[in-house]
Amino acid sequence: MIIKGKSVGGGKRLAAHLMRTDTNERAEVRELSGVAAEDLRGALLEMEAVASGTRTTKPFYHASISTRADERLTNEQRSHAIETLAEKLGLSGQPRVVVVHEKEGREHCHIVWSRIDLDRMTAISDSHNFRKHEEVARRLEREFGHERVQGAHIEREGKPRPKRTPSHAEMLQAERGAVSPNEAKALVTDLWQRTDSGQAFKTALEKEAWLLARGDRRDFVLVDPECGTHSLARRVEGAKAKDIRDRMADVDRELLPSVAEARAIQRERHTDRERLIALDALLTAELKERDAKNAPTSGPLEWTDRGGMVAQQQSALREFRRTERASLTPAKSPEAAKPDTTQATGPTRESGLMADFVTPEIKKKAAEEEALRANDLNKDRDRGGRGQSR
């Protein structure tokens, strides 16, 4: 059995999360107690309104109880587990909501308590909550006969501390597009192992488009390219807090951007990348359109070492002019004047590469130029004839 939980705020956001059906096959409200509202959203907003008279910004305690697929809790077992956890956390008798989720055949439940003590109008302490979760989980496993799950805080019995699993906030952050905890750990650990100083590690992060920032509650925080935030100590596999401090001793924390500043930088970079992608797509479309307009009317487009398509079109135009001039030149002998019976009758058709580039526009342009040339020749002959007669 795994029990997780922490103090949170934001009643509307919490209600939307609890009733999500895109990530759950089933989301069912099982209990609303200590509130006048008859729906989940109204109950959470009511609890939040009560907390407005206090100084806390986290009026809820959100916990989840998860079991294996073959260890599904009965209604009585679930109620007993919730009461046992509430007693351990000091939340017995507090207003609460219970929602049951089912995903991929495995059922788990969410409990949200109000942390506000109405007699004192203060928030109930949530200190040492991780240890309390494990104490309740081990107790319930023995009572229900479930398989034991190794924890990090109690009943270790010489066994190594289990690897930390991603928190609920980290999982939500990954769903919003940030780098997932496992991917981030793999990348950061690799960079950590390939560098030998804090400055070298910071430079390696920047080459991967990550930023090192100063945290409010932690010494160093990483901001990924999608604006997700990660604790450096939690992203370096096998490194302890002392190892992090020793390695990063040459980095002046005060010169680093804050988390908010680093996220603003990453958002600006993200916008620039989107603009570049859009510009690249526009240029690609324009190039395709231009190539389509300049493509030959028939046959495949071929390229030569001497030039591109424009050079080949000019060469084709010169060849066409030459053949047209040759056809206009009178034959010098009867044999030359005889028609060539080896070729089919009809208009002349160029072949090969030249045929691909001799378009109707080129033929029309060449014909007009030849007509102007013939007209100029006739004018020259007329002027010459008049001079001889005089």
ABEGO torsion letter per residue (X at the ends): XBBBEBBBBGAAAAAAAAABAAABABBBBABBBGBABABAAAAAAAAAAAAAABABABABBBBBBBBBAAABBBAAAAAAAAAAAAAAAGABGBBBBBBBBBBGGBBBBBBBBBABBAAAGBBBBABGAAAAAAAAAAAAAAAAGBBBBBBAABGAGGBBBBBBBBBAAAAAAAAAGBBBAAAAAAAAAAAAAABABAAAAAAAAAAAGBBBBBBAABABBBBBAAGBBBBAAAABBGBBAAAAAAAAAABBAAABBBAAAAAAAAAAAAAAAAAAAAAAAAAAAAAAAAAAAABBABEBBBBBAAEBAAAAAAAAAAAAAAAAAAAABBBABAAAABBBAABBBEBBBBBEAAAAABBAAAAAAAAAAAAAAAAAAAAAAAAAAAAAAX
